[in-house]
Amino acid sequence: MANSIGGSNAAIQLAGIQSDLSDVQPISAAERASRVNKAAMLMRLQGIDGMLLTASTSLYYFTGLQWYQSERLIGALLTPEGQIVYVCPTFEESKVRETVGQSAQLRLWEEDESPYQLVAQLLADLGCATQRIALDEAAPFFVFDGLRIAMPLTSIVNASVITAECRMHKSKAELALMQKAKNITLEVQRRAAKILYEGISSLEVAAFIDQAHRAFGGSSSTFCIVSFGAATAIPHGPDGAQYLREGDMVLIDTGCKLQNYHSDITRSYVFGQATPRQRSIWELEKSAQAAAFEAAQIGVPCEQVDAAARKVLEAAGLGPGYKTPGLPHRTGHGIGLDIHEWTYLVKGNTRPLAAGMCFSNEPMICIEGEFGVRLEDHFYMTEQGPQWFTGQSESLDAPFGE
């Protein structure tokens, strides 16, 4: 990357942004209903008598209700017949109904009442057995504890046996939202590269990225890692500000949300002239990323994708395993309403790849004390094999194909 561009270009890059969300379609009520029906089927198959979702992304996934986690129980009970009953404090009823509507079933509890006893009574009123209840995996411990006290004879299991099976297989509507979010972040990455100049602060770059995400119509940056030089070998970046110098490796990892679906893209390149060492490691990283992509075929265990990337790196003398210099973390994670969600490209995960699954592909190379390189793009599985959301970085000299 050339280093002749000054900091004044930040304003130019922001001013040139034109937001176009005309093609963005939110998840429909019909799709949410189909999700509930699938969850109900899975509950029947697994002998689960009810599923309690708390203030989490799974609550939003099935119902469209988005709420913050607090000490008060608010959520939804799903039955094996596909019925939904919301549980919330009485004083929050009007706010909840803004989303779920006036016809939705709500069970309300006052501040001096136990919401867990209310859940137990609700199950009885609905005619549900209470032998085996699934609880949102994101629920805080106090919710589990309250249910355990209210229903001492009930087995409480992790609801991920239902939620994960639904959420890890994305629909066309979900893929479209994720594609748009990733397109935004890739363009933000491209523009961020153009504002770099010697002495710029990593905090200044992160601030620009946040502004650019919002200007394009996404959310604020859900996260933003900006690292220079030796700090690029720290996978999630150091604390505090860094200042860019000639010859530094630059690593920027960031994302936003669109209709609550995440993007997450990393680019690595050199500010100034790359050394032979930087160039060879960058090319090795790209090869490992390509090997992971090629290994991702329908029916292949997730762990084989991780193994394919590591094979490339280990053949070059890195690792082995999670040792550095090399790849200290898994090759990829699932993504959707959570930045990291089911399922994972990691050793030991024998789940076969299936259509609709979405993954990051980021077999980072960390060389402590020197630099690190992470190229992160995401792909989704089709019946014919993997499909990139955003394709691989072009080259070290032209990471965005320019």
C-alpha positions as CSV (number, residue, x, y, z in Angstrom):
1,M,0.0,0.0,0.0
2,A,1.3,3.5,-0.8
3,N,1.8,5.9,2.0
4,S,1.4,9.2,0.3
5,I,-2.2,9.8,1.4
6,G,-2.7,12.3,4.1
7,G,-5.3,12.4,7.0
8,S,-7.4,15.0,5.2
9,N,-8.7,12.1,3.0
10,A,-10.9,10.9,5.9
11,A,-13.4,13.7,5.3
12,I,-13.3,13.0,1.5
13,Q,-13.9,9.3,2.0
14,L,-16.8,10.0,4.3
15,A,-18.3,12.7,2.1
16,G,-18.3,10.2,-0.9
17,I,-20.5,7.7,0.9
18,Q,-23.9,7.1,-0.5
19,S,-26.2,4.9,1.5
20,D,-28.6,2.6,-0.4
21,L,-30.7,0.2,1.6
22,S,-33.5,0.1,-0.8
23,D,-33.0,-3.6,-1.4
24,V,-33.0,-4.5,2.3
25,Q,-35.9,-6.7,3.4
26,P,-36.5,-7.5,7.0
27,I,-37.3,-11.0,8.2
28,S,-41.0,-11.6,7.5
29,A,-43.7,-12.8,10.0
30,A,-44.1,-15.9,7.8
31,E,-40.5,-16.8,8.2
32,R,-40.6,-16.3,11.9
33,A,-43.7,-18.6,12.1
34,S,-41.8,-21.3,10.1
35,R,-38.9,-21.0,12.6
36,V,-41.3,-21.6,15.5
37,N,-42.9,-24.6,13.7
38,K,-39.4,-26.1,13.2
39,A,-38.5,-25.6,16.9
40,A,-41.8,-27.2,17.9
41,M,-41.1,-30.2,15.7
42,L,-37.6,-30.6,17.3
43,M,-39.1,-30.3,20.8
44,R,-41.5,-33.1,20.0
45,L,-38.8,-35.3,18.6
46,Q,-36.6,-34.8,21.6
47,G,-39.2,-35.1,24.2
48,I,-39.0,-31.5,25.4
49,D,-42.1,-30.1,27.1
50,G,-41.4,-26.4,26.7
51,M,-38.6,-24.0,25.8
52,L,-38.0,-20.8,27.7
53,L,-36.2,-18.0,25.7
54,T,-34.9,-15.1,27.7
55,A,-33.7,-11.7,26.5
56,S,-31.3,-13.0,23.9
57,T,-30.7,-13.2,20.1
58,S,-32.7,-16.5,20.1
59,L,-35.8,-14.6,21.5
60,Y,-35.4,-12.1,18.6
61,Y,-34.9,-14.9,16.1
62,F,-38.1,-16.6,16.9
63,T,-40.4,-13.7,17.9
64,G,-38.9,-10.4,16.6
65,L,-38.8,-9.2,20.2
66,Q,-35.5,-7.5,21.1
67,W,-34.9,-6.8,24.8
68,Y,-32.0,-6.1,27.1
69,Q,-30.8,-8.5,29.7
70,S,-31.5,-7.5,33.3
71,E,-32.3,-8.9,36.7
72,R,-36.0,-9.2,35.7
73,L,-37.2,-12.2,33.7
74,I,-38.7,-11.3,30.4
75,G,-39.0,-13.8,27.5
76,A,-41.2,-16.3,25.7
77,L,-42.3,-19.8,26.4
78,L,-42.6,-22.0,23.3
79,T,-44.6,-25.2,23.4
80,P,-44.3,-28.4,21.4
81,E,-47.5,-27.4,19.6
82,G,-46.0,-24.2,18.4
83,Q,-47.7,-21.9,20.8
84,I,-45.9,-18.8,22.1
85,V,-46.7,-17.1,25.4
86,Y,-44.7,-14.1,26.6
87,V,-43.7,-13.6,30.2
88,C,-42.9,-10.1,31.4
89,P,-43.3,-7.6,34.2
90,T,-46.7,-6.0,34.3
91,F,-45.3,-2.5,33.9
92,E,-43.5,-3.5,30.7
93,E,-46.7,-4.9,28.9
94,S,-47.3,-1.9,26.7
95,K,-43.7,-1.8,25.5
96,V,-43.6,-5.5,24.7
97,R,-46.9,-5.2,22.8
98,E,-45.4,-2.6,20.6
99,T,-43.5,-5.5,19.0
100,V,-45.6,-8.6,19.6
101,G,-49.0,-7.0,19.1
102,Q,-52.3,-6.9,21.0
103,S,-53.3,-10.4,20.1
104,A,-50.2,-12.0,21.6
105,Q,-50.6,-14.1,24.7
106,L,-48.8,-12.5,27.7
107,R,-48.5,-13.7,31.3
108,L,-47.6,-10.8,33.6
109,W,-45.9,-10.7,37.0
110,E,-45.7,-8.0,39.6
111,E,-42.5,-7.0,41.4
112,D,-43.4,-8.9,44.5
113,E,-44.1,-12.1,42.6
114,S,-41.9,-14.9,41.4
115,P,-41.7,-15.1,37.6
116,Y,-40.4,-18.7,37.9
117,Q,-43.5,-19.8,39.7
118,L,-45.5,-18.1,37.0
119,V,-43.6,-20.1,34.3
120,A,-44.4,-23.3,36.3
121,Q,-48.1,-22.4,36.5
122,L,-48.1,-21.4,32.8
123,L,-46.8,-24.8,31.8
124,A,-49.5,-26.5,33.9
125,D,-52.2,-24.2,32.4
126,L,-51.1,-25.1,28.9
127,G,-51.3,-28.8,29.7
128,C,-47.6,-29.2,29.2
129,A,-45.7,-31.9,31.0
130,T,-42.8,-30.6,33.1
131,Q,-40.4,-33.4,33.0
132,R,-37.9,-31.8,30.6
133,I,-37.7,-28.1,29.9
134,A,-35.2,-26.4,27.6
135,L,-33.7,-23.1,28.8
136,D,-32.1,-20.5,26.5
137,E,-28.3,-21.1,26.6
138,A,-27.8,-17.3,27.0
139,A,-30.0,-17.2,30.1
140,P,-28.1,-16.0,33.2
141,F,-27.7,-18.4,36.1
142,F,-30.3,-16.7,38.3
143,V,-33.0,-17.7,35.7
144,F,-31.8,-21.4,35.9
145,D,-31.7,-21.2,39.6
146,G,-35.2,-19.7,39.9
147,L,-36.7,-22.4,37.6
148,R,-34.9,-25.1,39.5
149,I,-36.4,-23.9,42.8
150,A,-39.9,-23.5,41.3
151,M,-39.8,-26.9,39.5
152,P,-37.5,-29.1,41.6
153,L,-38.6,-32.3,39.8
154,T,-38.0,-30.9,36.3
155,S,-34.9,-31.6,34.2
156,I,-33.6,-28.4,32.7
157,V,-31.6,-28.8,29.5
158,N,-29.7,-26.5,27.2
159,A,-32.1,-25.1,24.5
160,S,-29.2,-25.0,22.0
161,V,-30.3,-28.6,21.0
162,I,-33.3,-26.7,19.4
163,T,-32.1,-23.1,18.8
164,A,-28.8,-24.1,17.2
165,E,-30.4,-26.6,14.9
166,C,-32.7,-23.8,13.7
167,R,-30.3,-20.9,13.6
168,M,-27.2,-22.5,12.0
169,H,-29.1,-23.1,8.7
170,K,-29.7,-19.6,7.2
171,S,-32.6,-18.8,4.9
172,K,-32.3,-16.8,1.7
173,A,-33.6,-13.8,3.5
174,E,-30.9,-14.1,6.2
175,L,-28.2,-14.6,3.6
176,A,-29.3,-11.5,1.8
177,L,-29.1,-9.4,5.0
178,M,-25.6,-10.8,5.8
179,Q,-24.4,-10.2,2.2
180,K,-25.5,-6.6,2.4
181,A,-23.8,-6.1,5.8
182,K,-20.6,-7.6,4.5
183,N,-20.6,-5.5,1.4
184,I,-20.8,-2.4,3.5
185,T,-17.9,-3.5,5.7
186,L,-15.7,-4.5,2.8
187,E,-16.3,-1.0,1.3
188,V,-15.5,0.6,4.7
189,Q,-12.3,-1.4,4.8
190,R,-11.4,-0.2,1.4
191,R,-12.0,3.4,2.4
192,A,-10.1,3.0,5.7
193,A,-7.0,2.0,3.7
194,K,-7.1,5.3,1.9
195,I,-7.0,7.5,5.0
196,L,-3.7,6.0,6.3
197,Y,-0.7,8.2,6.8
198,E,2.5,8.0,8.8
199,G,1.7,8.8,12.4
200,I,-2.0,8.2,12.3
201,S,-3.5,6.8,15.5
202,S,-5.2,3.4,15.5
203,L,-8.0,5.2,17.5
204,E,-8.4,7.7,14.6
205,V,-8.8,4.9,12.1
206,A,-11.3,3.1,14.4
207,A,-13.3,6.3,14.7
208,F,-13.4,6.7,10.9
209,I,-14.6,3.1,10.5
210,D,-17.4,3.7,12.9
211,Q,-18.5,6.8,11.1
212,A,-18.3,5.1,7.7
213,H,-20.4,2.1,8.9
214,R,-23.1,4.4,10.1
215,A,-22.9,6.6,6.9
216,F,-23.6,3.5,4.8
217,G,-26.7,2.7,6.9
218,G,-25.3,-0.1,9.0
219,S,-25.1,0.0,12.8
220,S,-22.1,1.6,14.6
221,S,-19.1,-0.7,14.4
222,T,-20.0,-3.7,16.5
223,F,-16.2,-4.1,17.1
224,C,-13.1,-2.7,15.6
225,I,-9.6,-4.0,15.9
226,V,-6.9,-1.7,14.4
227,S,-3.3,-2.9,14.9
228,F,0.0,-1.8,13.5
229,G,3.5,-3.4,13.3
230,A,4.3,-6.0,15.9
231,A,0.9,-5.6,17.5
232,T,-0.7,-7.3,14.5
233,A,0.6,-10.6,16.0
234,I,-1.9,-10.2,18.9
235,P,-5.1,-11.8,17.5
236,H,-7.6,-9.3,19.2
237,G,-5.2,-6.4,19.3
238,P,-3.5,-4.5,22.2
239,D,-5.0,-2.0,24.5
240,G,-4.4,1.7,23.9
241,A,-3.4,3.8,20.9
242,Q,-0.7,2.8,18.3
243,Y,0.8,5.1,15.7
244,L,1.5,4.0,12.2
245,R,5.1,3.8,10.8
246,E,6.6,3.2,7.4
247,G,6.9,-0.6,6.7
248,D,4.3,-1.6,9.4
249,M,1.9,-4.4,8.8
250,V,-1.7,-3.1,9.2
251,L,-4.4,-5.4,10.5
252,I,-8.0,-4.1,10.6
253,D,-10.8,-6.4,11.8
254,T,-14.3,-4.9,12.0
255,G,-18.0,-5.4,11.4
256,C,-21.4,-3.9,11.7
257,K,-25.0,-5.1,11.9
258,L,-27.9,-4.8,9.4
259,Q,-31.3,-5.8,10.7
260,N,-29.3,-7.3,13.6
261,Y,-27.3,-9.6,11.3
262,H,-23.5,-9.3,11.5
263,S,-20.6,-8.6,9.2
264,D,-17.0,-9.4,10.1
265,I,-14.1,-8.9,7.8
266,T,-10.3,-8.6,8.3
267,R,-7.7,-7.2,6.0
268,S,-4.0,-7.2,6.4
269,Y,-1.5,-5.2,4.3
270,V,1.7,-3.3,4.6
271,F,2.0,0.5,4.9
272,G,4.8,1.3,2.5
273,Q,7.1,-1.3,0.9
274,A,6.7,-4.9,2.0
275,T,9.7,-7.0,3.0
276,P,10.2,-10.4,1.4
277,R,9.3,-11.9,4.9
278,Q,6.0,-10.0,5.0
279,R,5.2,-10.9,1.5
280,S,5.8,-14.7,1.9
281,I,3.8,-14.9,5.1
282,W,0.9,-12.9,3.5
283,E,0.9,-15.3,0.6
284,L,1.0,-18.3,2.9
285,E,-2.0,-16.9,4.8
286,K,-4.0,-16.6,1.6
287,S,-3.1,-20.2,0.6
288,A,-4.3,-21.5,4.0
289,Q,-7.5,-19.5,3.6
290,A,-8.0,-21.0,0.1
291,A,-7.4,-24.5,1.4
292,A,-10.0,-24.1,4.0
293,F,-12.5,-22.9,1.5
294,E,-11.8,-25.8,-0.9
295,A,-12.2,-28.3,1.9
296,A,-15.6,-27.0,2.9
297,Q,-17.9,-29.4,1.0
298,I,-21.4,-30.7,1.9
299,G,-21.1,-33.6,4.4
300,V,-17.5,-32.9,5.3
301,P,-16.9,-32.7,9.1
302,C,-16.3,-29.1,10.3
303,E,-12.9,-30.2,11.8
304,Q,-11.6,-31.1,8.3
305,V,-11.9,-27.5,7.2
306,D,-9.7,-26.4,10.1
307,A,-7.3,-29.3,9.4
308,A,-6.9,-28.2,5.7
309,A,-5.7,-24.8,6.7
310,R,-3.3,-26.1,9.3
311,K,-1.9,-28.6,6.8
312,V,-0.8,-25.7,4.6
313,L,0.8,-23.8,7.5
314,E,2.5,-26.8,9.1
315,A,4.0,-27.8,5.7
316,A,5.7,-24.3,5.8
317,G,7.1,-25.0,9.2
318,L,4.6,-23.2,11.4
319,G,2.8,-24.7,14.4
320,P,2.1,-27.5,14.8
321,G,-1.4,-27.4,16.2
322,Y,-2.1,-24.1,18.1
323,K,1.6,-23.3,18.7
324,T,3.0,-20.0,17.4
325,P,4.6,-19.0,15.1
326,G,1.4,-20.3,13.5
327,L,-2.4,-20.3,14.0
328,P,-3.3,-20.1,17.7
329,H,-7.1,-20.3,17.3
330,R,-9.8,-22.1,15.3
331,T,-10.0,-21.5,11.6
332,G,-13.6,-20.2,11.6
333,H,-16.8,-19.5,13.5
334,G,-20.5,-19.4,12.6
335,I,-22.1,-16.0,12.2
336,G,-25.6,-14.6,12.1
337,L,-27.5,-12.7,14.8
338,D,-24.4,-13.3,17.0
339,I,-20.9,-12.5,15.8
340,H,-19.8,-15.9,17.0
341,E,-22.4,-18.6,16.8
342,W,-22.9,-22.3,15.9
343,T,-21.1,-24.1,14.5
344,Y,-17.3,-23.8,14.5
345,L,-14.5,-24.9,12.2
346,V,-12.3,-26.4,14.9
347,K,-10.7,-29.7,15.7
348,G,-13.1,-32.1,17.4
349,N,-16.2,-30.7,15.7
350,T,-17.5,-33.6,13.7
351,R,-20.7,-32.0,12.6
352,P,-21.1,-32.4,8.9
353,L,-21.4,-29.3,6.8
354,A,-24.9,-28.6,5.5
355,A,-26.6,-26.1,3.2
356,G,-27.3,-22.7,4.9
357,M,-24.4,-22.9,7.3
358,C,-22.2,-19.7,7.4
359,F,-18.6,-19.4,8.5
360,S,-15.7,-17.0,8.9
361,N,-12.5,-18.2,7.2
362,E,-9.6,-16.7,9.1
363,P,-6.6,-19.0,9.6
364,M,-4.4,-16.2,11.1
365,I,-0.6,-16.5,11.2
366,C,0.9,-15.0,14.4
367,I,4.6,-14.4,14.6
368,E,5.1,-12.9,18.1
369,G,7.5,-9.9,18.1
370,E,7.3,-9.5,14.3
371,F,3.8,-9.2,12.9
372,G,0.7,-11.2,12.2
373,V,-1.5,-11.6,9.1
374,R,-5.2,-12.4,9.2
375,L,-7.3,-12.5,6.1
376,E,-10.9,-13.0,7.0
377,D,-13.8,-13.5,4.6
378,H,-17.0,-15.5,5.1
379,F,-18.7,-18.1,3.1
380,Y,-22.0,-20.0,3.2
381,M,-22.8,-23.5,2.2
382,T,-24.9,-24.3,-0.8
383,E,-25.9,-27.8,-2.0
384,Q,-23.1,-27.4,-4.6
385,G,-20.5,-26.4,-2.1
386,P,-19.1,-23.2,-0.5
387,Q,-19.9,-19.7,-1.7
388,W,-18.0,-16.6,-0.7
389,F,-19.9,-13.6,0.7
390,T,-16.7,-11.6,0.0
391,G,-13.9,-13.1,-2.0
392,Q,-10.3,-13.3,-1.0
393,S,-8.1,-10.3,-0.8
394,E,-6.5,-9.7,-4.2
395,S,-2.8,-9.3,-3.3
396,L,-0.6,-7.7,-0.7
397,D,0.1,-4.8,-3.0
398,A,-3.6,-4.4,-4.1
399,P,-5.6,-5.9,-1.2
400,F,-8.9,-4.5,-2.6
401,G,-8.1,-5.1,-6.2
402,E,-7.1,-1.5,-7.0
